[in-house]
Each structure stands twice: as structure tokens, then as C-alpha cells.
Amino acid sequence: MMRYDPKTQRLETDAGELIKEISCPLSKKWDQLMPWADDWAQSIGQNPSGLELGGEWYSWAQLEERGLQPPEPVPARKKYCGSCQKCVIDVNSYTEAQIQAVCEVDEQACIHLRLNHPELTVVNAEAEEDSRACGYEGVSRRGLPIVQTARTLAALEDGVRRGYRPLFVSTEPQGRVKSKFAIVCWPQQKYVMNYRDFRQPTGITGGESDECIETMIWHDRDRHPSPLAAYLVPATLNKGDRVYLADVIEEIVASTWNQGDSYRLTESEATWEGDGFAIDPPRVIEALG
């Protein structure tokens, strides 16, 4: 039997061994996160857009006018946090052993565990829960409405069904953001090394006369793997409204390194212009070394 203490945020075994510290600094709520699929083109399932009746295709908005409700989509086993750019795993159908295995394989894994899990006892249940919402209906710390980004077809379908309007933005690389990754090989020594910092030693003892093969790869290591990206714009948004973009799509440089590297802006405040967002220009941080 597991036990969880909301005060210490520790999830432990019955013997007191730590399984995981469960703490979200942004107080994310499961229902406010977007469905995630490992295949970005995977649908949310169960006719998400409408239904065929009598040889005619009707959208769910049209069917709702006729008193029909869309079926509930297949429950998402994972959801995506645009702020942290990580997936959250729903472990509520897992046994205690399975939950421990998930946390052992990846100590940084984010999990969603309800307090009514059959193998969980809650201690100090009177601890106050952080009520600050975040996500679809949430607000930022500065009180701005949060605009989420759909990175998968499932997330896009979910957002549209909730009444949001998608604003598609190209994810084609612009070449502004890049990080280096160097590889050095000494075939005779059967040795391969890599580095991201020019200050790192690249030689090996006694191998000065051996053949050295090397290459430098420049890439955007923070670029999202999905080619699909769309801001989910609330219908209540008016031109000139200030918002918080939890997951910036555009390739905007937020920081640089004097070794040639540059890193992308991941979140920002912006102004809605009626047909797009004017993202606040970041104060670019320049790192030396």
C-alpha cells in the first residue's frame, strides 16, 4: 500500500521508502492539459469531428442542435505540458509495482495520480491544495489568460471540441536557433568522444600521432519533433488583449552563447492582434565562456 503526504509531497511505500516527490510548480490540472499521442497524426478516436447519418455528414455542432451528444473520446494515457514541454503519464490504472517501475526507469517522469487510487492512503489530508489553475481555463502568475499550443492531432481535436479556434503556425526551421554537437573519433584507439563546449579537452594520452576523425553538427536541440503546431485561441479573446503563450511555436532567439550557440524562446507574453499574436521581444541573454 502506498501513502502520500500533501504537506511533504512525498509518495512512499508502506515501509516509508520514497517512490517519488509529486510536486508541480505550476499547479497544473489534469483536465486542463492536452491529450498526447506518440504519433502526432493519431486521432483522439471515436469520430471526433462528426457522424454520418443517412449518407450525409454532420458536424457535432449540427448534431448537438438535434439533441445528440458526441461520444466521449478515448481517455488519454498521456497529456502534454506545454510549459515544461514534457508528457504527464496517467498512472491511475497502474498497480503500486507498476508505478514504482515507471518512477525507477525515469526519475524525472511526471505522473498523474488521484488520491482515490485503491492502493493509496493519504496522510495529512487536511493540507490545503493550491487552487491556482493553469491550462485551458487558467491564468498566469501575472493574471493573463493562458493560450495553449496543440502539438498533436489529438490535442487539436480536443481543443476544437472545447470551442477553441486553431491558429496554425509553420514549424519549418529558420536557422536562427542552433546548438553544436561535436564528435571526435580515434579509430586506432577504438575511442569516440563528444562535446558541446570548446573548452572541453579533446585529446587522449598517447594518441597524438593517431588518425583523428571529427565532425561538428549544428542542430536545434529544443525543436519539437511534431510538424503540427497551432495556438488554441479562446473565442472570448478580443483584439488588443494581453495573453500568456505557454508554448511558443515561432523560432525566436531568447539566449546566446559566445561559442556560436543560440537557444529558443519557449514561453512569452503576447498581444492578440485579431489574426495572430504579437509576441513580446525577449531580452536576449548573452552567456560568455
C-alpha positions in Angstrom: 0.0 0.0 0.0 1.4 3.4 -1.0 1.0 6.6 1.0 1.0 10.2 0.0 1.6 13.3 2.2 0.3 16.5 0.6 2.4 18.6 3.1 5.7 16.9 2.2 4.5 15.9 -1.3 6.2 12.5 -0.8 4.8 9.4 -2.4 6.1 6.5 -0.4 5.8 2.7 0.1 4.2 1.4 3.2 7.7 1.0 4.6 8.5 4.7 4.1 10.7 4.3 1.1 10.4 7.2 -1.3 8.8 6.4 -4.7 8.6 10.0 -5.9 8.1 13.6 -4.8 4.9 14.7 -6.6 5.0 18.5 -7.0 4.0 20.7 -9.9 5.4 24.3 -9.6 2.7 25.5 -11.9 -0.2 23.6 -10.2 -1.2 22.0 -13.5 -4.6 20.2 -13.5 -5.0 17.0 -15.5 -8.3 18.1 -17.1 -6.6 21.3 -18.4 -3.8 19.5 -20.2 -3.9 18.5 -23.8 -4.1 14.8 -24.9 -0.8 13.5 -26.2 -0.1 10.7 -28.7 3.3 9.3 -29.5 2.3 9.6 -33.2 1.4 13.3 -33.7 -1.1 12.3 -36.5 -3.0 9.9 -34.3 -6.7 10.9 -33.9 -8.4 11.2 -30.5 -10.7 8.5 -31.7 -14.4 7.8 -31.9 -15.4 10.1 -34.7 -14.1 13.3 -33.1 -15.4 15.6 -35.9 -18.9 14.3 -36.5 -21.0 11.5 -37.7 -22.5 10.1 -40.9 -26.3 9.8 -40.9 -28.4 8.7 -43.9 -25.4 9.3 -46.2 -24.9 12.8 -45.0 -22.0 14.0 -42.8 -23.0 16.2 -39.9 -20.6 18.0 -37.5 -21.1 17.6 -33.8 -22.2 21.2 -33.6 -25.0 20.4 -36.0 -25.9 17.2 -34.2 -26.0 18.9 -30.8 -28.7 21.2 -32.3 -30.7 18.0 -32.9 -30.1 16.8 -29.3 -27.3 14.4 -30.0 -24.1 14.5 -27.9 -20.7 13.4 -29.2 -19.3 10.3 -27.7 -16.6 10.7 -25.1 -13.1 10.4 -26.6 -10.8 7.6 -25.6 -9.2 8.6 -22.3 -5.7 9.9 -22.8 -3.0 7.9 -21.2 -0.6 10.8 -21.6 -1.1 14.5 -21.7 1.3 17.3 -22.7 2.5 20.2 -20.6 3.5 23.0 -22.9 5.2 25.0 -20.2 7.6 22.2 -19.3 7.5 20.5 -22.7 7.0 17.2 -21.0 4.4 14.5 -21.1 2.4 13.6 -18.0 1.6 9.9 -17.5 -1.8 8.8 -16.1 -0.9 6.0 -13.7 -4.3 5.6 -12.1 -4.9 2.2 -13.7 -1.4 1.1 -12.6 -0.6 -1.1 -9.7 1.8 0.0 -7.0 4.5 -2.1 -8.6 3.9 -0.6 -12.0 4.0 3.0 -10.6 7.3 2.2 -8.8 8.7 0.8 -12.1 7.7 4.0 -14.0 9.5 6.2 -11.4 12.5 3.9 -11.3 13.0 3.9 -15.0 12.7 7.7 -15.2 13.2 9.6 -12.0 12.1 12.8 -13.8 8.8 11.4 -15.0 5.7 13.4 -14.4 2.7 11.3 -13.3 -1.0 11.9 -12.6 -2.2 10.0 -9.5 -5.6 10.6 -8.0 -6.0 10.5 -4.2 -8.7 7.8 -4.5 -6.3 5.2 -6.0 -7.2 1.8 -4.4 -3.6 1.2 -3.3 -3.1 4.7 -1.8 -3.5 6.1 1.7 -3.4 9.9 2.1 -1.9 11.3 5.3 -2.3 14.9 6.4 -5.3 15.1 4.1 -6.3 18.4 5.7 -3.4 20.1 3.9 -4.6 23.0 1.6 -4.5 22.4 -2.1 -3.0 25.0 -4.4 -6.1 26.3 -6.2 -4.2 28.3 -8.8 -5.4 27.0 -12.1 -3.3 26.6 -15.2 -4.1 25.3 -18.7 -7.1 25.8 -20.9 -9.1 27.9 -18.4 -6.1 29.1 -16.4 -4.3 32.3 -15.8 -0.6 33.1 -15.5 1.1 34.4 -12.4 0.5 37.9 -13.8 -3.1 37.2 -14.3 -3.1 36.8 -18.1 -5.2 34.2 -19.8 -3.1 31.2 -20.9 -3.1 30.2 -24.6 -2.1 26.6 -25.1 -0.4 25.1 -28.1 -1.6 21.9 -29.8 1.3 19.8 -31.0 -0.7 16.6 -32.0 -3.8 15.9 -33.9 -5.4 14.6 -30.7 -4.7 17.8 -28.9 -6.1 19.9 -31.8 -9.3 17.8 -31.9 -9.7 18.2 -28.1 -9.2 21.9 -28.3 -11.7 22.4 -31.2 -14.3 20.3 -29.3 -13.8 22.6 -26.3 -14.6 25.6 -28.6 -11.2 26.9 -29.3 -10.1 28.3 -32.7 -6.8 26.9 -34.0 -4.2 29.3 -35.3 -1.7 27.3 -37.3 1.9 28.4 -37.3 4.7 26.9 -39.5 7.3 24.8 -37.8 9.8 25.0 -40.7 13.3 25.6 -39.3 14.5 29.2 -39.8 18.1 28.6 -38.9 18.1 31.2 -36.1 18.4 28.7 -33.2 21.3 26.2 -33.2 23.4 24.2 -30.8 26.7 22.5 -31.6 27.5 18.8 -31.1 31.0 17.7 -31.9 32.2 14.1 -32.3 35.8 13.1 -32.3 37.0 9.6 -33.2 40.3 7.8 -32.9 39.8 4.5 -34.8 43.2 3.0 -33.8 42.4 3.6 -30.2 38.8 2.5 -30.7 37.7 5.6 -28.9 34.9 8.1 -29.6 34.1 11.2 -27.6 31.7 14.1 -28.0 31.4 17.6 -26.6 29.3 20.7 -26.6 31.8 23.1 -25.1 35.0 24.2 -26.9 36.8 24.4 -23.6 36.5 20.6 -23.1 39.7 18.7 -23.7 39.6 16.6 -26.9 42.9 14.7 -26.9 43.8 11.3 -25.5 47.0 10.3 -23.8 49.4 8.7 -26.3 47.1 9.2 -29.2 48.6 12.4 -30.7 50.0 10.6 -33.7 46.9 8.5 -34.4 44.4 9.4 -37.1 41.7 11.7 -35.8 38.3 11.9 -37.5 35.9 14.6 -36.3 32.7 16.4 -37.3 30.6 19.3 -35.9 26.8 19.0 -36.0 24.6 22.1 -35.6 21.0 21.5 -34.7 18.1 22.9 -32.8 18.0 20.6 -29.8 14.9 22.1 -28.3 12.8 22.0 -31.5 9.6 20.0 -31.1 9.6 16.7 -33.1 6.0 17.2 -34.3 5.5 19.2 -37.6 2.0 20.2 -36.4 1.6 23.3 -34.2 -1.4 25.5 -33.6 -2.3 28.0 -30.9 -5.7 27.3 -29.4 -7.4 30.8 -29.4 -10.3 31.4 -27.0 -13.5 32.7 -28.6 -13.6 35.4 -25.9 -10.3 36.9 -26.9 -10.6 40.5 -28.3 -8.1 42.4 -30.4 -5.5 44.1 -28.1 -5.9 41.5 -25.3 -2.8 40.5 -23.5 -2.1 36.8 -23.1 0.5 34.3 -21.9 1.7 31.8 -24.5 2.7 28.6 -22.6 4.5 27.0 -25.6 5.9 29.4 -28.2 5.9 28.0 -31.7 7.9 30.6 -33.6 11.7 30.3 -33.8 12.7 33.3 -31.6 16.1 33.5 -30.0 16.0 34.0 -26.2 19.6 33.5 -25.3 23.0 33.1 -27.0 26.5 31.7 -26.1 29.6 33.3 -27.5 30.6 29.8 -28.8 28.0 30.2 -31.5 25.1 28.6 -29.9 21.6 30.2 -29.6 18.5 28.9 -27.8 14.8 29.4 -28.5 12.1 31.3 -26.6 9.8 28.7 -25.1 7.2 30.9 -23.3 6.2 34.5 -23.5 3.6 37.2 -23.1 1.9 38.4 -26.2 -0.8 40.7 -27.6 -3.7 39.3 -29.7 -4.0 41.3 -33.0 -7.1 39.7 -34.3 -5.4 37.4 -36.8 -2.2 36.5 -34.8 -0.1 37.1 -31.8 2.5 39.9 -31.5 5.0 38.2 -29.2 6.9 40.4 -26.8 10.5 40.7 -28.0 12.7 38.9 -25.4 15.6 40.5 -23.7 18.3 38.2 -25.1 20.6 36.8 -22.5 24.2 36.5 -23.7 26.4 33.9 -22.0 30.2 34.0 -22.1 32.6 31.2 -21.7 
